[in-house]
Amino acid sequence: PTEVPPPHTAIDGSISPGQVFEEGLPNGSSGWTPAEIATEGTITVSDADGLTDIASLSIGGIVFTIGAGGFASLAGIVGQTIPGAHGTLYITGYDGNGVFTYRYELAEATTQGLNDSDAFAVVVSDISGTSASGTIDIAIIDDVPSISVSQEGSEGLAIDESYLPNGSESGAEATSKSADFSGVFESVEGADTATIAY
């Protein structure tokens, strides 16, 4: 079997096949953005003796039997869902000629590291027991926290160096000032619920 994901466009303009973005999750930095947490593609199966010779199709460890005790034909697999490590794969269509369409939706942020993936092994077997395999590999692009500083509404602090011990003026009390600047910081934790401190 072969798997061909089409290009996916994120809000920030990056284009790559088979990608989903944590930033589109409800707690992500982009907020709930369905287009960023989903990608679609196709799975193509074939057999030298014809599609009717296919006995089973396994996706992500779930075996779909064709024939006795299973689906009447490959078309019966449409509508099935396959759970992954971080999301779900939905079989959305079949063209009658060995080509399935699927949709993957990310359900959670990953914690293994930067830019993880969700993989689904695909194995097609025929009546004689001959099989072929492939993999649907969905890249999960990590979300990141951010922090920015706005000068609006802040008067800042000013210290006159002339009041330092070797300065030209007396009055050490003028060399120390303090203020609360917490209101000028804007932070976004991102889908990984990062801890932001300042």
Residue pairs with C-beta under 8 A, 6 or more apart in sequence:
1 43
1 44
1 45
1 46
1 57
1 122
1 123
1 124
1 132
1 133
1 134
2 43
2 44
2 134
3 41
3 42
3 43
3 44
3 122
3 134
3 135
3 136
4 41
4 42
4 44
5 17
5 18
5 39
5 40
5 41
5 42
5 136
5 138
6 17
6 40
6 41
7 15
7 16
7 17
8 15
8 16
8 17
8 18
8 19
8 20
8 39
9 15
9 35
10 19
10 21
10 36
10 141
11 24
11 30
11 33
11 35
11 36
16 139
17 39
17 41
18 39
18 41
18 136
18 137
18 138
18 139
19 39
19 138
19 139
19 140
19 141
20 36
20 37
20 38
20 39
20 87
20 104
20 105
20 106
20 138
20 139
20 140
20 141
21 28
21 30
21 33
21 36
21 37
21 106
21 140
21 141
21 143
22 28
22 37
22 106
22 109
22 110
22 140
22 141
22 142
22 143
22 190
22 191
22 192
23 29
23 30
23 33
23 36
23 141
23 143
23 190
23 191
24 30
24 31
24 32
24 33
24 34
24 35
24 36
24 37
24 106
25 32
25 37
25 106
25 108
25 109
25 143
25 191
26 32
27 109
27 189
27 190
27 191
27 193
28 36
28 109
28 143
28 190
28 191
29 143
29 144
29 145
29 146
29 188
29 190
29 191
30 36
37 87
37 105
37 106
38 103
38 104
38 105
38 106
39 103
39 104
39 138
40 92
40 101
40 102
40 103
40 104
41 101
41 102
41 104
41 136
42 99
42 100
42 101
42 102
43 59
43 99
43 100
43 101
43 102
43 122
43 134
43 136
44 98
44 99
44 100
45 51
45 54
45 57
45 74
45 98
45 100
45 124
46 98
47 53
47 54
47 124
47 126
49 126
51 74
51 97
51 98
53 126
53 127
53 128
54 66
54 74
54 124
54 125
54 126
54 127
55 65
55 66
55 67
55 125
55 126
55 127
56 63
56 64
56 65
56 66
56 70
56 124
56 125
57 63
57 64
57 66
57 74
57 77
57 122
57 123
57 124
57 125
58 64
58 121
58 122
58 123
58 124
58 125
59 80
59 82
59 89
59 91
59 120
59 121
59 122
59 136
60 82
60 83
60 84
60 89
60 120
60 121
60 136
61 121
62 80
62 82
64 70
64 71
64 76
64 77
64 80
65 71
66 72
66 73
66 74
66 76
70 76
71 77
74 94
74 98
74 100
75 94
75 96
77 91
77 94
77 100
78 91
78 92
78 93
78 94
78 100
79 91
80 90
80 91
81 88
81 89
81 90
81 91
82 88
82 89
82 90
82 91
82 120
83 89
84 104
84 118
84 119
84 120
84 138
85 118
85 119
86 106
86 107
86 108
86 109
86 110
86 116
86 118
86 140
87 104
87 105
87 106
87 107
87 108
87 118
87 138
88 104
88 105
88 107
89 102
89 103
89 104
89 120
89 136
90 102
90 103
90 104
90 105
91 100
91 101
91 102
92 101
92 102
92 103
93 100
93 101
94 100
94 101
102 136
104 118
104 136
104 138
106 118
106 138
106 140
109 142
109 143
109 191
109 192
109 193
110 116
110 140
110 142
111 192
113 142
114 142
115 139
115 140
115 141
115 142
116 140
116 142
117 137
117 138
117 139
117 140
118 137
118 138
118 140
119 135
119 136
119 137
119 138
120 135
120 136
120 137
120 138
121 133
121 134
121 135
122 133
122 134
122 135
122 136
123 131
123 132
123 133
124 131
124 132
124 133
125 131
142 192
143 190
143 191
143 192
144 190
144 192
144 194
145 187
145 188
145 189
145 190
145 192
145 194
145 196
146 187
146 188
146 190
147 185
147 186
147 187
147 188
147 196
147 198
148 185
148 186
148 187
149 184
149 185
149 186
150 184
150 186
151 184
152 184
153 183
153 184
154 181
154 183
154 184
155 179
156 179
157 177
157 178
157 179
158 177
159 174
159 175
159 176
159 177
160 169
160 174
160 175
161 167
162 168
162 169
163 169
163 170
163 171
163 172
163 174
163 175
164 175
165 172
182 198
185 198
187 196
187 198
189 195
189 196
